[in-house]
Amino acid sequence: SLRGSWRLRSGNGSVSLRAEVPGCVHTALLRRGLIQDPYYRFNDVMYRWISLDNWTYSRTFKAPFDLRKWQKVNLVFEGVDTVAQILLNNVTLGRTDNMFNRYSFDVTSVMQEVNVVEVRFSSAVWYAAEQSRRHQAHSIPPACPPPVQKGECHVNFIRKEQCSFSWDWGPSFPTQGIWKDVRIEAYNHYHLIYFSITPFFVKSAQQWYLEVESIFDVVSSKPIAGLVTVNIPKLQTQQMFSVKLQPGEGSIVLLVNINKSAAVEAWWPNGHGKQTGYNMTTTFMMEAGCQIEKFSKVYFRTVELVQEPIPGSPGLSFYFRINGLPIFIKGSNWIPADSFQDRVTYDTLRLLLKSAADANMNALRVWGGGVYEQDEFYDICDEMGIMIWQDFMFACALYPTNHDYLESVRAEVSHQVRRLKSHPSIILWSSNNENEAAIASNWFSIPYPDIGLYVKDYVTLYVENIREIVLSEDKSRPFVASSPSNGLESVKEGWVSRDPYDTHYGDTHFYNYNSDCWNWTLYPKTRFASEYGFQSWPSFSTIEKVSSPEDWSYTSNFSLHRQHHEGGNIQMLQEIGRHFKLPQSPDPVKHFKDMIYLTQVMQAQCIKTETEFYRFSQSEIINGEGHTMGALYWQLNDIWQAPSWASLEYGGKWKLLHYFAQNFFAPLLPVAYEDRGMLHIYGVSDLHEDHKLTLRVYVHAWSSLEPVCSLAKEGVTVTAQSAVPIYKESISDLLGRCSNCTRKSCVITFCLMGEDGLRSPRNHYFLSSLKDAVGLQKTQLSASVSQQDDVYIFVLQTTAIAPFVTLDVGSIKGRFSDNGFLMTEKKKMVVFYPWEPTSVEELESSLILTSLLDVV
């Protein structure tokens, strides 16, 4: 391994330091104290110089073995970011220009006893600009990001994390560095490069088999014969194969039949069953006498993307069947967890993914403007049952299709598919993010006569290259060319459909910041909602770490600088103003904290409304629309501390939205909406069995902790894996039965309860804007904290009904069992799960309790 300490120097040699590999220039400078935290205040702009310089990594190492004993020696880089010349002992081995590729250089004749390896980087920013300048054919828009993003230009000309040149939620840090493993490998005869296992189920024979693929580099000059044994003890399956490896790079594919008398447990998504995996050993015994033993975990699951006609509706369905069962996809979109990938540790990934699973998510979309995630990311998803919609790394842009560029992309795609296809969590490959829509809606104002050129480029890149490779490498899971897309209809229309946002086909992305987000009729009754969202600010404790006191106002230069979405801060104010009173506190810091709180309340309530609409639309068709089978809001996580669409702040702290998600993605949930004065309540269930339940509805006056009236509807059948209407009444009749209630003076809450302790979260429905609520009183909220084993119990007490009660313990890491709730009882117990050691005293002194009327 060549991990560890290297030398790093700037272009003119004026800066020289020790640097860790894997790593990048920014984190190396930060570790040596040569720069401040790059995320502090305005440093993203102050530190542009780092990305504009050319840096060199170098190190000396001794050969770890006797060179004469090995037929072939390689220098292997799992990831180089991005444009570099690689030298060993002053001999140029080659160049790299794709962050997502694996590079292996034959150094058999160059290696010595003592060696100097050098990686001479060129600035990604200058390289991208140069590639754009040299591009002879038609222009490839967009040239630059919008000014509000403070980013760099021509990112579509470099195979690098696209958002590293800036995005509407992230800074511009075009990194340079050796971002993954680097090592020397030496071998005789043959060497295993890729190894993958793909399960298939043969319906007619009711039997599982595995396709085990091994890709080798064979250095012997003649074929090598041998035996391969595959053993899965738990499934009483052992098979032996005679194989012959031809010289050069070759692959062998073995079909392993699973013993029919063994009971195979399938891998299921989170909330639908277990994530059973089996230990498998593959042993290669070749005549050359060199044995390889490969230990893997193998999972059994099937996935189909079902696109077929729906009775009573034009268009086609768009949903996933896992192991033959239609699954409603609940989750979010994943972006890189840090601008500096070497800071994304196993623990970072585990914390974020566990938070997704804890919020009842079963899926994430790995978005196409970031990176193909680390192996550990997919391992954790396999283990937690989180399905992955995997984009290839192309987003919101058009891309060149010249020979060199396509060659590089082809290598990238085969490498990534080979690396990742054994993961049961990955259920779909998708070529890009929003690029079909970019052409169809003409985002870049291309003159009409030229559109054909760009459609041709699109088909060349995503269909004739990416799709061809994916289909030849992996026949076990579906592929779509873009998101949003009309699926099979887009294919029929030549891969770029007239309207990729058509609700009767495929998936849609939907954003609307100018209308009332509490109004469900705004939202598309789509087959699959793969992106939708609203912004909010992260909590004060998160912002405080990267700002100074003069920044703590909603209109400070800092607050404007962090907002990378045009007009974003004003849009949040407008959305809040529809339903809440805006803060008026004369104290600027109090005013800022109140604003932060309200943006989080607003975001949570907006996305709750939209997600509940998608969930209750799953079983019905209205005016030809419906059968919604997926809700992935934008976005799960944050790349830095800034206003964004995320539900998890940078560092992992849960925003109110994430607490709401835990409820609106609950496996059993009653959902209310109003249509023409009628209150409708649906029972939404992801459970695998029908249940007879009781629906309890409570009407509270804002001024009283005792319900004004309540009703119980018993024997309500909530059907397995569907959304069914369970209650309907005109709101005026309902209020009429509850003495003196008006829309402004009362609020409705409701829940589903069954035998054997089965119950849904308690949901709420507001009959008016909270700024118009009558009878709401300022409450005395108090909490007592006690420790129980390794968790902490907060007992809350209130003297009046309190909307959006929020517990915040500052920067103490952990999460609550519930937060941001409507408190309608005198007492409520909330559990705090710490992520690091803390104490009752620490929690008590950090606790801030806020409810809506604390905003002044």
N, C-alpha and C positions, 0 to 999 in steps of 0.2 A: 504494500500500500504506500502511496505517496501522499496520503493525507498528512496534515500537521503543519509544521512551520516552514514557510517559504519566505524569500525576500520579495519586496514589492518596491518598485521605483517609478517615479513620474517620468513623463516624456523627456524632460531635459535633465533628469537626475537630481533635481533640487530637493525632492522629497524621497527619502528612502527609509523603509521600516520593515518590521517583521509582520507577516500576515498569515492568518490561518487558512488552510484549504481543507474542505470546501469553504468558500467565502467570497466576498466581493470587496472592491476597493473602499466603498463607503464604510462598511463595518470594520475593516482593518484600520482606517483612519480614526474611527470612533474609539476602538479598543485602545489605541495608543494615545488617546487624549489629544489628537491633532485637530479634531473637529468636535463640535457640540452634537447633541442629539439631532440628527437630520430632520426630525419631526418637530423640533422646537420652533415655535413662532413662524418666522419667514424663511427658515433655513432651506426649504426646498428651492427657493429662488437664489438665495445667497450661495448655495453650493453647486450651482450649475457648472462651475469651472471643473469640478471633478469628472463629470461626464464628457467634457469637451477635450480633456487631455488623453493621451495614449499611455497606458500603464503597462509595465512588464512584471510578470511573476517569474521567479527563478529559484532553483534550488540544486544543491549538489547531493548526490546519493551514491552509495556503494552498491555494486551489483550484489544482490542477496544470495547468489548461487554461482556455481561454476558455469560460465557461459558456454564452454565447449560441450557441455552435456545436453544442450537443448537444441532441437531442430529449428524452433521458431520462438522469437521473443517479441511481444507487442507492448506498446505503450497505449493504454486505453483510457480515454476520457469519457465518463458517462454524461458529462454536460459541460460545455464551454460557453460562456456568456460574453460575447457572441462572436465578434470578428477578431481573429487572431492568427498569427503565424507561429507554428510550433517547431521548436528547434531542440535537437539533442546533440550535445558536443559540437555545437556550431553548424550542424547539418540541418537544413530545413526539411522537416518530415512532411509538412503539408500545411493547409490553411483551413480554418473553420469559419463558417458564416451562418450557422444555424444552432440556436440555443437548445433546440429540442431534439437534436441528433446525438447519436453516440459516435465517437470517433476512435478508430483503432489504427495505429500506425505500426508497421513492421519495422522493428529496430534491430533485427538479428545481426545485421552487418555494421551497425552504428554503435551498439552498446560496448562499453569498456568496463574495466574494473571500477573506476571512479567516473561518474557522469555528471554533466550539467544539463539540466532541462530548463528550457525557457519558453514562456508563453507570452508573446508580444502582442498586446491588444491594441486595436485601433478604436477610436471613439465611435460608438454606435451611431451617434447623432450625425457626425461628419460622413460616415459610411452611407447612411440612409440617404442623406442629401446628395451624395455623389452618385449613388445608384439611380436616384430619381433623375438627376441631370443627364446621365448617360442613356437613359431609357429612350430609344429612338421612336418607338411606335406612339400611338395615341396616349394622351395623358391619363394617369391613374389617380383619380381623386379618392379621398380629400387630400389636399396638399398638407394642411396644417389643422391642428385642433382649434376649436373656438378660443378666442383670447382669454375668456374667463378661466380656462383650464391651466393657463400659464405653462403650456407644454412645448414639446419639440415636434418638428415636422417630419413627414414622409415615413412614418412608422410602418406603413404597408410595404415598404421596400426592403424591410429587414425581417428575417425569421427570428423574432425575439418577442418576448412577452409584450403584447401590444399596449397594454395599459401602463407599461413602464415609461412611455413618453407622455403620460398623463391621461386622465379620464374624468368623467363628470363626478366621480366620487373619490378621486385619488390624485396624488402628486406626481410630478415628473422626476423620476430618478432612474435614468437609463444606466443601469449598473454595468460594470465590467468585472469578470472574475471567473474562477473555476468553481462552478456552483454545485457540482456533484462529485461523485467519487472519481479518483484517478489512481491508476495502479500499473505495475509491470506484470505481465503474465508470460510464463514460459511453458512450452509443452513440446512433447514428441508425439508423433503419430496423429493424434486427433484431439480436438478441444470442443466442448459443448458451449455454444454461444447463447442460444435461446432454448427454453424448454416451456411448453405450454400444454394445458390439459383442458379439453372442452367436452362437456357432457352432452349427449343427445338421447332422446327418448323415442323408441320405435313403438308407435301406438299399436300396430298390428300384432307385434310380438309381445307387447307389454313388457318391454325390456330396456334397461339403460345400457348404453355403451359409451366409452370414452375415446376421444381422438387425442392421442398423445403425440405431440410433435416435437422433434428435437432437431435443431439446426446446428451443424458442426462445421468447423474448419478442419479439413483433413490435410495434413502436411506430408503424409507419406506419398511416395510416387506411385504406389499401386493400391488397389482396393483393399480395405480392411474388413474382414468378416468377424462375426461374433454373435453373442447372445444377449438379449435384453430381457430382464425379468421385471414384471410389474406385479406388486403385491399390495393388496388392501385387506389386511387381516380381518377387520371388523365386518367386511362384506364377503368373507370366505372366497375372495377372488385372487387367483394368482395365475398369471399367464406368461409363457415364455415365447420369445420370437427369435428366429434367426435373421440377422440383418447383414447388409453389406454396405459399407460406406465408400463412396467414390472419391477420388482425389479432388481437392478444391472445396468450395462451400456447398454442402449438400444437406438435404433434410430427409429424415425418415419419419413416416407417419404410421403409428401403430393403432389398431382398433382393438380396444380391450372390452370384452363383453362382461358385464357385471353378473355374477352368479344369480340366477333367477330365484333361487330359494332364499336369498338374503333379503331382508326387509330394508329397502333403501329409504332413509328419511330425507325428504327434500329440504332445500334451503328456502326459507320464507322471508319476505320483507317484514320489517319491524311492525309488530301489532298483529301479524297474521300467522305466527307460528315460530318454530325454532330456526336457528341458523346452523343446522348440523353440518359439520365438515368431517371428513374421514382422512386419517393418515395414510399416505401412500408412499411406498418406496420403489424407486425405479433404479435397477442396477444394470450398468453396461459392462459386460465382460468381453473385451475384444481380444482378438488373437495376439495383438501386439503386447498383451500382458498388462495393459494399463486399465484399471477399473475405475468407473465413475459411479458414485452412489448419489441419488438425488432424492431428497425428502420433500414431500409437498403435502398440502392440504387440498383435498378435492371435494367440491360441492356439487350437488345435483339440483338443477332447476331448469325449467324451460321458460322461454319468454317469446311472446308473439305480440306484434303491434297490429291490432285488428282495425282494418279500414273496410267496412262493408256497408251496404245500403241499410237505412233505418226506416221502418214503417212510419208513414206520416211525415216524412221529412225529406227535402232534397239533400243531396250531398252524401257524405260517408261518415261513419263513426271514426273515432280516433281514440283508442284506449289500449292499455296493456293487459295481457293475460299472463299471469305468472303461474306455472304449474297447472295450467288449464283454468285458473280462476281469474275473473276480471277484478282488477285492483284499482281502487280510486287512489290516484297519486297525490300525496300531501307533502308539501315541503317548500323548498326555497331554492335560491340560486347561489352558487359558491363562487367567490372571487379569491384571488391570492390573499393569504392571511397577513402578508407583510410585503413592503416594497423590496425588502432584502431577504431573499429566500433562505439564506443560511440562518436566519433568526427563527424560521418556522420549524420548531422541533417536534418530535413525536408527541410531547406533552401538549404543545399548542394545538396540534391537530386533534388529539384525543378529547381535549376540553371542548373544542368547538363542535366536534361531531357528536359527542355525548350530549351536549346542549340541544342539538337538533333532535336526537332520538328521544330525549327527555320531554321535548315539546310535541311528542306524538307524530313527528315527521317520519315518513318512510322513504323519502327520495330527495336528492339534490341534483341540480343541473350544474355540472362543471362547465362554466361559461367560457366561450371561445376567445376572450381577449386576455386571458391570463396564461397559466402554464398547465401542461399535463401534470397532474399532481404526483407527489412522491409515492413510491410503492406502499409506504406505511399508511397513507391516506386510504388507499383502496383496501388494504388489509383490515383496517378498522371498520370500514363500511361493510365488508364481508361479514365481520364479526357482529356488527350491530344491526344488520338487516337494512342498511340504507341503500336504496337503489340509486344508481348513477346514470343520468342522461349525460353522455360524454360528448362535448363539442370538440371538433378540431380547432386549432388556434388561429382562427380568422374571425374578425369582428368589425362590423360597422364601417366597412371600407371596400373598395375594389382593389384587386391585386394584379400584379404583372403575371404574364404567362410565358415569358421568354424561356429558352431551353434550360439555362443554368438554374433559374428559379424553380422550374418544375422538377428538375432532377433532385434538387435539395428537398423539396416538399415530398417527393416520392420516398426518399430515404427516411425522412421524418415519420411519415405515415406508417411505413412498414415496421420501423423500429417501435413506434408506440403501440401499434396493434399487437405485435408479437409480445411486447413487454406486458401488456395489460389484459389480453383476452382471456386469461384463466380466471379472472375475478367474476364471481357470480353477481356481485353488486352492479356491474356495468350492464345495463339493459338496452342501451341504444347508442349507436354512433351517429353524430350529426356533423355535417361538414363545416358549418359556420353559424355565426350569430348575425342575423338581420341583413345578410347581403342580398338575398333574393328580394326582400322588401326594399332595399336601397335602390335596386335597379327598377323594380316595378313601380315604386312611388317616386322615382327620379329624385332622390335626395340631393344629388350633386349637380342638378340642372344641366344634364348632358343634352346637347342639341338633338332633336328627335331623329334626324337621319343617321346619327352615330350610335343609337342605342343598340343596334344589331351587333356591333363590334364587341360591346361589353357583355351582351348575352352570350356571345360566342366564347369570350374569355371565361365567363362564369361556368359554362358547360365544360370547357377544356379543363379547368382547374378542379372543380368539385365533382364532376361526373366522370369524365374520361380518365382522370388521374386518381383522385382520392377514392371515389366510389369503387373503381376497378380494383384498387389494391385491397380495400376493406373486404370486398366480396370474395377475393381470391384467398385472403388470409383468414377470414373468419365467417363461416356460414352459420354461426350459432345464434346470431342476434340481429335485430333489424337495423336498417340504415335510413336516415332521411338526409336530404341535401342541405336543408337550412332550417332555422327557427326564427320567426314564424314561417310556416309554409303550409300549403294545402295538401301535403302528402301526395297521394296517388294522383290527385287532380293537377298538382304542379307538374308532375312527371308528364301527364297527358298534354299539358300546355307547353311542353318543351323546356321544363325545369324552372321557368320563370313565369309564374301565373300572373294574371291581370291584377288580382287582389289577394296577396298572401294573408290578408287579415280576415278573409271570408270565414264567418262563424260556422258555416256548414261543413267545413273540411279542416283537417289538421289542427295545428295549435295557433294561438294568437298571443301577441304582446299588447298590452293596453295601458296607457297612461293618460290621465286627464287631471290637470291641476287647477282647472278654472271653474269646475262645477262643484255642486254639493256632494261630497263623498258619502254622506249618509243616505243618499238616494239610490237605492239598488237598481232602479230602472236605467241608470246610466251605463251599467256594465254589460259587456257583450255576453249573450247567452251562448258561449262558445263550446266547442267539443272538448277543448283542453286549454287552460290558461297557463302558459309557461313563463310569463313575466307580467307583473303588475305591481305597482307600489306607490308609496308616498314617503317623503323625507321626514326626518326629525333630527334634532341635535342630540349628541351623546351627553351623558350626565356630566355635571360640573366637575366631579372628581376625576373624570377622564380628560376633560379639557384643561383642567388646572395644571396637569403635569407638563403641558407643552405651551403654556401661555404665561403672561405676567399680568398683574392687577389692572394695568391700563387696557388690557384686551377684553375685560369681563363686561362687555355690553353687546347687545344684539347688533348694534350698528357700528362697532369698532372696526378699524382697518383689519384687524385679525379676523373678525367674524366674516368680513367680506372676502378676505383672502382665502379662507378655508372653504368657502362655498364655491364649488367648481361647476355648479349647474346654473345656467343663466336665469336670474330672477328667483332663485330658489328660496332665499330668505323671505322675500315678499310673498311668494306663493304660500309658504307656511303660515304667515300672518293672516292672509286672506282666508285660508281654510279654517284656521282657529276662529277667526272673527265671525264665521257663519253660525257657530254654536256656543261660543264661550265669550266671556268678557275678557278683553285684552288687559294685561297687567298695567297698573298705573303707579306702582310704587315709586316714590321720589328717590329711594336708595338704589343707585345703579346696579349694584351687585345682586340685591334682592330681585330687582326687575329682570336681570339676566337669568337668574335661577328660575324665576316664575315662567319666563319664556321657554326655557329648556323643558320644564315640566309640561307645559301646555303643548309643545310640539310633540312630545312623546305620547301624551294622552290622545291628541288628534290623530297621529299616525296609527296608533293601536286601534282606535275606534273605526277609522277609515278602512283599514285592511281587514278588520273583523267583518265589517259590513260586506265588503267585496268577496271575501273568502266564503262566508256563510252563504252568500248568493250562489257561488259556484257549487258548494256542497249540496244545497237543496235542489239544484238544477239537474242532478245526476240521473234521475229516473223519469223525467218527463220531457215531452216535446211540446213547446208552445209556439204557435205560428211557425212551425218548421225548425225551431231552434231548441237546443238543449242537449241532453245526454252528456253533460259536462263530466269528464272523468279524470281531471287533473287540475290542481291548483298549486303552482310554484310561485310564491311571491318573490319580488326583487327587493332585497337581497338578504342573505343570511348574515354575512360577516363583514367586517371593516378592515381596510388596509392601513388606515391611520386614524388619528383622532380628529373627526370633522363631521359636519352635518352630512347625512347620507340616508339611503333607503334601508340601511341594515337594521336587523333586529338584535344583533349582538355587537357590542361596541368593541373597538380595538382593545385587546386584552381579555375579551370574553365576557365582560359584564352584560347581563341581560337588560335590554331596554323593556319598557312596558309592552311593546309589541310582542316580544318573545314570550312574556307571561300570558298575553292574550292568545298567542298561537297554541300554547299548551291546552287552552280551552277550545278554541275554534277548530283545532284538529283532533279533539277528543274522539275516541272510537264510538262513543254514543253521545249525541248532542241534540237538544231541541233548538230550533232556529225560528225566530219570528220575523215576519215582515208585514208591511201594511200595503194594501192595494185597494184604492177607491173606498177608504173608510172601513175596510174589513181587516181584522187582525187574523193572519194565518200563522199557525205554528206547524212546522214539519218535524218529524222524528228522523234524524239522520243516523245511520248505523253502518259501521265497518265490520260489525261482528258477523260471525259465520252462521249464527242461528237466529231465527225469529225470537222475539221476546214479547211477552205480555207485561205491560208496564203501567204505572200510574203517572199521569201528567199532573203536576201541581203548579197552579198559577197563583201568584200573590200580587195584590195591588197595594202599594204603599203610598200614603200621602208623604210628600217630602218632609212634612213637619213632624212625622211620628215614626218611632221605631216599631210600633205594633202595626201589622198589616191592617188596612181598612177592611179588606175582605180577601178571601182566598177560595179557590175551588180545586177539587180533586176530580180528575176524570180517570176512572179506573178501566182496566181491561183494554188499554190502548195497545194495538199490535204494531210493533216496529219491526219491519221486515229486514232480514239479513241483507247487508250490503246494498242498501238503497236509501232513498229519501221519500218518506210518505207523509201526506197531509194528515195531521192528527187532531187539529182543532181549528175552528173558524167561528168568529163572532164579530159583529160590528162593534167598533170601539165605543160608539156612543151607548150601545146597550150594556156593554161591559161596565163602563163608568157609571151608567145610570143605576146599576145594581149596587155600586159601591158608594155609599152616602157622600154626596157633595164632591165627588172627584171630578176634576177637569183635566184636560190634557196637560195644562201647565202645573197643576198642583200634585199630580200623581205619576208614579212610575210602575212598570210591570216587571216582575221577575218570575222565572219558571224553571222547573227541572223535571227530569224523568227519574222515577224510582222503581226498582223491581224487587222481587224476592231476593234471597241470597246476597244482599248487600250491593247489587248492581245499581249504580246511579250515575247520572250524567253530571257534569259541572252545572252550577246554577247560572243561567243566562239572564240578560236584561234587555228590555226594549224601552227606549226613551220615547215619550209621546210628544215631546216638544224639545226645542233647543234648550240646553241647560242655562243659557243666559236669560231665558224667559221663565225659568222655573220659579214657581211661587211657593213660599213656605220653607225653602232651604235655609237652614240655620248654621251659623258658624259653630263648629263642634269642638269640644275638648277631647282630643285624641291622646291616649296614653298607652304605654306598652311596658310590660315587665318581661325580663329576659331570664331564662334559666337554661342550664346545660343538661342534656340527657344523652348519655353515651357520647357519640361523636357528632351530634347535631345540637342545635340551640332552638329553644321554644320561645317564641314571642307571643305573649297573650295581649291582644289589643282590646281597648275599651273605648267606646264612643258614647257621647251624650245625645247625639242626633244622627240621622241618616247622613252618611258621608260618601259622596261620589269620588271614584278614582283615588282611593287611599293607597299611598305609596310609601313603602319602607325603603330607606336608602342608608347603607352603612359605609358610604364613601368608598375608599379604595381597599377595604377589606374584601379579599377575594372569596366569592361564593355566590350562592343564589337562594332565593326564597321559594317556598312551595307555591306561593300565590302572591300576586302584587298588582296594584292598579285597580283593585276591585271596588265594587259598589258595596259599602258596608251597611247592611240593613238590620244587623243584630247588635245588641249591646256589647257582646263579646265575640272575639274571633281568635282562633289559634293559627299561627303561621310558623312553619318550620324553616330554619336557616341551615343550609348545607354548606359548610365551609370548604374551600378548595385549598386552604393552607391553615396552619394552626392559628387559633385566635382565642379569645376569652370572653366571659360574660361582661367584664369591666370594659374591655375594648369595644365590644358591640354596643353597650349602653352609651358610652361616651361618643360614639360615632353616629348613632342612630338619628336620622331626621325623618319625622313623620309629616307627610303632606297630604292634604285632600283639597278638593277643588276650591273651597272657600278660603283656603290659606293664601290663594293668589289674590293680591290686592292691586 
